Amino acid sequence: RLSMSAIKQFFQTRIKFGDNAISGLLLFIGAFASITWSVYFSIITIYLPYQIEFREGAALVLTKILLNGGNPFTFEYQPLAMNNYGLGYNLTVLPFAMLFGNTLIIHRTVSFIFILLAAIAVFWSSYKTGRDASLALACAAFVMIGGEIEAFPSAMGMFLFLVVVLIPFHRSFDNTSLLTVLLVSILSFYTKPYFILGFGIVITYLFLFVSKKRAVLYSALFLFLFAASFLMVRLAFPLYFIDTVVGNISNTHRSSAHLMEQLIQLFLYFYPVLIVVMILLFRENYLKRGSQRRTGSLINFSGWDQPLISFPLGYLFYSLTCTLMAFIFILGPHVGAYLSYAYQLLMPLFFLWLFQKISRDNKFRMVVVLLVLFNLFMWEKSALNPDMLKLEDPRPWAKLLKVVETSSNILNSPVVASKMVEMGLNPIDSGQTIYFYNIKPYRENALIGPSYADIKSAGLDYIENIDHAIENQDFDLIMTTDGEKSFYHEELISKYYFLDKKIIVQMPHTNRSWKILLWRPLAK
């Protein structure tokens, strides 16, 4: 039989809650409960039969083309297959779609797996640094809440970003870890371009605080590998960089007001842990009071294999600072996303840095733990609210999906693009299709892709075919979304079709509702 002393010894040596067993146990239980709810919330979301975001069906359209052996980044499949993100996520989903079907369930499940992997990555990193299971689990809990379960590449990109940033940190920037950084960084770029930020963080830290020589050598190797991959992708997928680079730039709208709104919201979500930061920084500065000031030169220009900066700087703090600057000056003002960049890039590193600073012998530990738990459940209540899992009235969605099931040739609204793919129908609008028409004129460059004239011509041909199909009443059902601009000539519809009914569907996860107008052919 296990004695009480043996049980106590087990918790002290194996699980290592920390010196304050009560606060450690409390944090561990709270974090475990939070993760349990996150998993439950995710599983329910995975099996919801409708899209939880307006453009969520675009991923299924791209996967459908790949399953049929097509090349989505050619004029044959564009503008329908227009995609700002890339191919990494869809290629990862592809084998699962082959086995189990091209469905929302499969795409969301892959996203969920990457959220779990990201949570495991931060748990491993936090525990390896502080040897405190309760803090590590709490860090993982925050990442679970911030993960995006939709059929988008964000969760995969977040995991790859964390691999790039954390592997060299825990392997002291050895050659194996830096080679891993190079390969995974390239993969992250082809998953979602802005995740290349991870490479920038690692290589600049290497140059500034580890070795100028190694930073330059690995930068050169990265440029070689990236250039080789760039040429291969350009040859294999002619429109890839038009979609993911030119298209992203063209569809980006920046607003300082949008950035400020997000910063205020982040403060409201995380002010309890910001209080923790103030407590820890005050204690740290108090303990360091009276210590000797650093002397000597700040910049080290000599010694090619030496760092540029003569004093050490914490890697996690540096990484956090880089992501914060990227969010404030580059990503945050982008109107197309709300808090997504902060959750994917900023939050994981913030909590890794914060929990690294929470010392076990901190006399404020109980206060810190209570603030962390309060913040954890306060944010979870907002981000993973149970009301998101249920509809006030499920009948509108049932009616809309039933209409799709009883139609054969649909000019669709993006809200049913995934349903059409699952039925084997070909959508006209994936949700991202309209982005093709937002591409702005660009200087012709064969390295990037076809000319803007070719892009414009392909777009006009697609619209012309739709217009002719409307005039000929080829569609047995046309669905328009009230308040959303169409890329084709929507004014033609009323000449050849009559408004049959209107259905308002809810998307609680994104706090949106959409009025879908259903049009049927007029009698000839």
C-alpha positions in Angstrom: 0.0 0.0 0.0 1.1 3.5 -0.7 1.7 5.6 2.4 0.9 9.3 2.5 4.6 10.1 2.5 5.1 8.1 -0.6 2.2 9.9 -2.3 3.7 13.3 -1.2 7.1 12.3 -2.5 5.6 11.3 -5.8 4.0 14.7 -6.3 7.1 16.5 -5.2 9.5 14.6 -7.5 7.4 13.6 -10.5 4.7 16.0 -11.1 6.5 18.9 -9.4 3.7 21.3 -8.7 6.2 23.7 -7.0 7.1 24.5 -3.4 3.7 25.9 -2.7 1.6 22.7 -3.1 -1.7 24.3 -2.6 -1.3 27.0 -5.2 0.3 24.4 -7.6 -2.5 21.9 -7.2 -5.2 24.6 -7.6 -3.6 25.8 -10.8 -3.2 22.3 -12.1 -6.8 21.4 -11.5 -8.0 24.7 -13.0 -5.9 24.3 -16.1 -7.0 20.7 -16.5 -10.6 21.7 -16.2 -10.1 24.5 -18.8 -8.5 22.1 -21.3 -11.3 19.6 -20.8 -13.8 22.3 -21.7 -11.7 23.4 -24.7 -11.6 19.8 -26.0 -15.3 19.3 -25.5 -16.1 22.6 -27.2 -13.8 21.7 -30.2 -15.3 18.3 -30.6 -18.9 19.7 -30.7 -17.7 22.4 -33.2 -16.1 19.8 -35.4 -19.4 18.0 -35.9 -21.6 21.1 -36.5 -23.2 20.5 -40.0 -23.0 24.1 -41.1 -20.1 26.6 -41.7 -19.1 28.6 -38.7 -17.4 31.3 -40.8 -18.6 32.9 -44.0 -15.6 31.7 -46.1 -14.9 28.4 -44.4 -16.0 26.4 -47.4 -13.0 27.7 -49.5 -10.7 25.1 -48.1 -13.0 22.2 -49.2 -13.1 23.6 -52.8 -9.3 23.6 -53.0 -9.1 20.1 -51.5 -11.7 18.9 -54.0 -9.6 20.1 -56.9 -6.6 18.3 -55.5 -8.5 15.1 -55.0 -9.6 15.2 -58.6 -6.0 15.5 -59.7 -6.3 19.2 -60.7 -4.0 22.1 -60.2 -5.9 24.8 -58.4 -3.3 27.5 -59.1 -3.9 27.5 -62.9 -6.4 29.4 -65.0 -8.4 26.3 -65.5 -9.6 26.5 -61.9 -9.4 30.2 -61.2 -11.1 32.5 -60.1 -13.1 29.8 -58.3 -10.0 28.4 -56.5 -8.5 31.7 -55.6 -6.8 31.2 -52.2 -4.7 33.7 -50.2 -3.3 31.2 -47.9 -1.3 28.6 -49.8 -1.3 24.8 -50.1 0.4 23.5 -47.0 -2.9 22.9 -45.0 -4.8 21.4 -47.9 -1.9 19.0 -48.8 -1.9 17.9 -45.1 -5.7 17.4 -45.2 -5.5 15.6 -48.6 -4.7 12.0 -47.4 -7.4 12.2 -44.7 -9.9 13.5 -47.3 -9.0 10.5 -49.5 -9.7 8.1 -46.7 -12.7 9.7 -45.0 -14.1 12.2 -47.4 -13.7 15.8 -48.2 -15.9 17.3 -45.4 -15.9 20.0 -42.8 -15.4 17.4 -40.2 -12.1 16.3 -41.7 -10.8 19.8 -42.2 -11.8 20.9 -38.7 -10.3 17.7 -37.2 -7.0 18.4 -38.8 -7.1 22.0 -37.4 -7.9 20.5 -33.9 -5.0 18.2 -34.1 -2.6 21.1 -34.8 -4.2 23.0 -31.8 -3.4 20.0 -29.6 0.1 19.8 -31.0 0.6 23.6 -30.3 -0.6 23.1 -26.8 1.8 20.1 -26.3 4.6 22.2 -27.7 4.1 25.1 -25.2 3.6 22.6 -22.3 6.9 20.9 -23.2 8.7 24.2 -23.5 7.3 25.6 -20.3 7.9 22.5 -18.3 11.4 22.1 -19.7 12.2 25.6 -18.7 10.6 25.8 -15.2 10.0 22.1 -14.3 6.5 23.1 -13.0 3.7 21.0 -14.4 0.9 23.3 -13.2 2.4 26.4 -15.0 3.1 24.3 -18.1 -0.5 23.0 -18.2 -1.9 26.5 -17.7 0.2 27.7 -20.6 -1.2 24.9 -22.7 -4.7 25.9 -21.6 -4.4 29.4 -22.9 -3.1 28.1 -26.2 -6.1 25.8 -26.5 -8.5 28.6 -26.0 -6.8 30.8 -28.7 -6.7 28.0 -31.3 -8.9 28.3 -34.4 -11.0 25.2 -35.0 -12.3 26.3 -38.4 -11.2 24.8 -41.8 -8.4 27.3 -42.1 -4.6 26.9 -42.0 -4.2 29.1 -38.9 -3.8 26.2 -36.4 -1.2 24.4 -38.5 0.7 27.7 -39.0 0.7 28.4 -35.3 2.1 25.0 -34.5 4.9 25.4 -37.2 5.7 28.9 -35.9 6.1 27.5 -32.4 8.4 24.7 -33.6 10.6 27.2 -35.4 10.8 29.5 -32.4 11.1 26.9 -29.6 13.3 24.2 -31.0 16.6 26.3 -31.2 15.8 27.8 -27.8 15.9 24.4 -26.1 18.7 23.0 -28.2 21.0 26.0 -27.6 21.0 26.9 -31.3 22.8 23.8 -32.4 23.1 22.8 -36.1 20.3 20.3 -36.0 17.9 22.8 -34.5 18.9 25.5 -37.0 18.5 23.1 -39.9 15.0 22.3 -38.6 14.3 26.0 -38.5 15.2 26.4 -42.1 12.9 23.5 -43.3 10.0 24.2 -41.1 10.1 28.0 -41.9 9.7 27.2 -45.6 6.8 24.9 -44.8 5.2 27.6 -42.7 5.5 30.1 -45.5 3.6 27.8 -47.9 1.0 27.2 -45.2 0.3 30.9 -44.5 2.9 33.5 -45.6 3.2 35.6 -42.4 4.3 32.6 -40.3 7.8 33.2 -41.9 8.2 35.6 -39.0 9.5 32.7 -36.9 12.6 32.5 -39.1 13.2 36.2 -38.7 13.1 35.9 -34.9 15.5 33.1 -34.8 18.1 34.4 -37.3 18.1 37.9 -35.8 18.6 36.6 -32.3 21.3 34.4 -33.6 23.1 37.3 -35.1 22.7 39.7 -32.2 23.2 37.4 -29.2 24.9 34.2 -30.4 27.1 34.3 -33.5 27.2 36.7 -36.4 29.0 34.1 -38.5 26.4 31.4 -38.0 23.6 33.8 -38.6 25.0 34.8 -41.9 25.7 31.3 -43.0 22.3 30.0 -42.1 20.7 33.0 -43.7 22.5 32.2 -46.9 21.5 28.6 -46.8 17.9 29.6 -46.1 17.9 32.0 -49.1 19.2 29.2 -51.3 16.5 26.7 -50.1 13.8 29.3 -50.3 14.8 30.3 -53.8 14.8 26.7 -55.0 11.4 26.1 -53.5 10.1 29.4 -55.0 11.2 28.3 -58.5 9.7 24.8 -58.1 6.4 26.2 -56.8 6.3 28.9 -59.5 6.7 26.3 -62.2 4.3 23.8 -60.7 1.6 26.3 -59.7 1.6 29.2 -62.1 -0.8 31.4 -60.1 0.5 30.5 -56.7 2.3 33.8 -55.9 -0.3 35.9 -57.6 -2.9 34.5 -55.1 -0.8 34.3 -52.0 1.5 37.4 -52.4 -0.1 39.8 -54.9 -3.6 38.8 -53.9 -2.8 39.3 -50.2 -1.3 42.7 -50.7 -4.2 43.8 -52.9 -6.9 42.6 -50.5 -5.2 44.1 -47.4 -6.8 47.2 -45.9 -5.0 48.8 -43.0 -6.6 50.9 -40.2 -5.0 52.3 -37.1 -8.4 52.4 -35.5 -8.7 48.6 -36.1 -5.4 48.1 -34.4 -6.4 50.2 -31.5 -9.7 48.4 -31.1 -7.8 45.1 -30.9 -5.2 46.4 -28.4 -8.1 47.6 -26.1 -9.8 44.3 -26.4 -6.6 42.4 -25.6 -6.2 44.6 -22.5 -9.8 43.8 -21.4 -9.2 40.1 -21.9 -5.9 39.9 -20.2 -5.6 42.7 -17.6 -5.4 40.2 -14.8 -2.2 38.6 -16.1 -0.9 42.1 -16.9 -1.3 42.8 -13.2 0.8 39.6 -12.6 3.5 41.1 -15.0 3.6 44.3 -12.9 3.9 42.3 -9.7 6.8 40.2 -11.1 8.6 43.1 -12.7 8.3 45.1 -9.4 9.7 42.2 -7.4 12.5 41.6 -10.0 13.6 45.2 -10.0 13.4 45.4 -6.2 15.7 42.4 -5.9 18.1 43.8 -8.4 18.3 47.2 -6.7 21.8 48.1 -5.8 23.4 45.6 -8.2 26.4 46.7 -10.2 25.9 48.4 -13.5 27.3 46.7 -16.6 30.5 48.2 -18.0 32.2 47.8 -21.3 31.3 48.2 -24.9 27.7 47.5 -25.9 28.4 46.6 -29.5 31.0 43.9 -30.4 32.1 44.4 -34.0 35.2 42.2 -33.6 35.1 38.4 -33.4 33.2 37.1 -36.4 32.0 34.1 -34.4 30.8 36.3 -31.5 27.4 38.0 -31.0 27.0 41.6 -32.1 25.5 42.7 -28.7 27.8 42.2 -25.7 25.1 41.6 -23.1 22.7 38.7 -23.0 18.9 39.1 -23.6 16.3 36.5 -22.8 15.3 34.7 -25.9 11.6 34.4 -25.0 11.5 38.1 -24.2 13.1 38.9 -27.5 10.7 36.7 -29.4 7.8 38.2 -27.6 9.0 41.7 -28.5 9.4 40.8 -32.1 5.9 39.4 -32.4 4.5 42.4 -30.6 6.2 44.8 -33.0 5.1 42.7 -36.0 1.5 42.8 -34.7 1.5 46.6 -34.0 3.2 47.7 -37.2 2.4 45.1 -39.8 -0.4 42.6 -39.0 -2.6 44.2 -36.4 -3.8 47.1 -38.7 -5.0 44.5 -41.2 -8.8 44.9 -41.3 -9.4 41.4 -42.6 -8.7 39.7 -39.2 -9.7 40.5 -35.7 -7.3 39.2 -32.9 -6.4 36.2 -35.0 -2.8 37.3 -35.4 -2.5 38.1 -31.7 -3.8 34.6 -30.7 -1.6 32.8 -33.1 1.7 34.6 -32.7 1.6 36.8 -29.6 -0.3 34.9 -26.9 1.7 31.6 -26.9 5.0 33.5 -26.5 3.6 35.9 -23.9 2.5 33.1 -21.6 5.7 31.2 -22.1 7.7 34.3 -21.1 5.3 35.1 -18.2 5.3 31.6 -16.7 9.0 31.4 -17.0 9.2 34.4 -14.7 6.9 33.1 -12.0 9.4 31.8 -9.6 8.5 28.9 -7.3 9.7 30.7 -4.2 7.7 33.8 -5.1 5.9 34.9 -2.0 3.2 36.3 -4.2 2.6 32.9 -5.8 -0.9 32.4 -4.5 -2.0 35.8 -5.6 -0.4 35.1 -9.0 -2.1 31.8 -9.4 -5.5 33.2 -8.5 -5.1 36.0 -11.1 -4.0 33.5 -13.7 -7.0 31.3 -13.0 -9.4 34.2 -13.0 -8.0 35.3 -16.4 -8.1 31.8 -17.8 -11.8 31.3 -17.1 -12.8 34.8 -17.8 -11.2 34.6 -21.3 -12.5 31.1 -21.9 -16.1 32.2 -21.0 -15.8 34.8 -23.8 -13.9 32.9 -26.4 -15.5 29.4 -25.9 -19.0 30.5 -24.7 -21.4 27.5 -24.5 -24.0 29.6 -26.4 -21.8 29.3 -29.5 -22.6 25.5 -29.6 -26.3 25.9 -30.0 -28.6 27.8 -32.3 -31.6 29.8 -31.0 -33.5 28.3 -33.9 -31.8 25.5 -35.9 -34.7 25.4 -38.4 -33.3 28.1 -40.8 -30.1 26.1 -41.3 -32.1 22.9 -41.8 -34.2 24.6 -44.5 -31.3 26.1 -46.3 -29.3 22.9 -46.4 -32.4 21.0 -47.5 -32.8 23.5 -50.4 -29.2 22.8 -51.4 -29.8 19.0 -51.3 -32.8 19.3 -53.6 -31.0 21.4 -56.2 -28.6 20.3 -58.9 -27.1 23.5 -60.5 -26.6 26.3 -58.0 -25.2 29.8 -58.2 -24.3 29.6 -54.5 -23.7 31.9 -51.6 -20.4 31.1 -49.8 -22.2 30.0 -46.7 -23.1 26.7 -48.4 -19.9 26.1 -50.4 -18.8 23.3 -48.1 -22.3 21.6 -48.3 -22.1 21.7 -52.1 -18.6 20.1 -52.1 -19.8 17.4 -49.7 -22.7 16.6 -52.0 -20.4 16.4 -55.0 -21.7 19.6 -56.6 -19.4 22.3 -58.0 -19.7 25.7 -56.3 -19.4 28.9 -58.3 -18.2 31.0 -55.4 -15.9 29.4 -52.8 -15.9 32.5 -50.6 -12.5 33.6 -51.5 -13.4 33.8 -55.2 -14.2 37.5 -54.9 -10.6 38.2 -53.8 -9.5 37.3 -57.4 -11.4 40.4 -58.6 -9.8 42.6 -56.0 -6.3 42.0 -57.3 -4.9 45.4 -58.2 -2.7 46.1 -61.3 0.9 45.0 -60.8 4.1 45.3 -62.7 4.6 42.3 -65.0 7.2 39.9 -63.7 7.5 36.4 -65.1 9.1 35.3 -61.8 5.9 36.1 -59.9 3.4 34.8 -62.4 1.2 35.7 -65.5 0.5 39.3 -66.4 -2.3 41.3 -64.9 -3.9 41.4 -68.3 -4.2 37.6 -68.2 -5.7 37.8 -64.7 -8.2 40.4 -65.7 -9.2 38.4 -68.8 -9.7 35.2 -66.8 -11.9 37.0 -64.4 -14.0 38.6 -67.1 -14.5 35.2 -68.8 -15.7 33.7 -65.6 -18.2 36.5 -65.1 -19.4 36.3 -68.7 -20.1 32.5 -68.3 -22.1 33.2 -65.1 -24.0 36.0 -66.8 -24.9 33.8 -69.8 -26.0 31.0 -67.4 -28.3 33.4 -65.6 -29.8 34.7 -68.9 -30.4 31.1 -70.1 -31.8 30.1 -66.7 -29.3 27.3 -66.4 -29.3 27.5 -62.6 -32.2 25.9 -60.9 -31.3 27.9 -57.8 -29.5 31.2 -57.2 -28.5 32.2 -53.7 -27.4 35.7 -52.9 -26.2 37.1 -49.6 -27.9 40.3 -48.5 -25.2 43.0 -47.8 -22.4 41.1 -49.5 -21.1 42.3 -52.8 -21.1 39.7 -55.7 -18.3 39.6 -58.3 -20.8 38.9 -61.1 -23.7 41.1 -62.3 -26.2 40.4 -59.7 -28.7 42.9 -61.2 -29.4 40.4 -64.0 -31.0 38.0 -61.6 -34.3 39.8 -61.2 -34.9 39.7 -65.0 -34.8 35.9 -65.2 -35.5 34.7 -61.7 -38.1 35.5 -59.0 -37.4 35.8 -55.3 -38.7 32.6 -53.8 -37.9 33.1 -50.1 -35.4 34.6 -47.6 -33.7 32.6 -44.9 -31.6 34.2 -42.1 -29.0 31.8 -40.7 -26.8 32.3 -37.6 -23.1 31.7 -37.1 -22.7 32.0 -33.3 -19.0 31.3 -33.4 -18.3 34.5 -35.3 -21.3 36.3 -33.9 -22.8 36.9 -37.4 -26.1 36.3 -39.1 -26.6 36.2 -42.9 -29.8 36.8 -44.9 -29.8 34.4 -47.8 -32.1 35.2 -50.8 -33.3 32.2 -52.8 -34.1 32.8 -56.4 -36.0 30.5 -58.8 -36.3 30.6 -62.6 -39.2 32.6 -64.0 -41.6 30.8 -66.3 -40.4 31.0 -69.9 
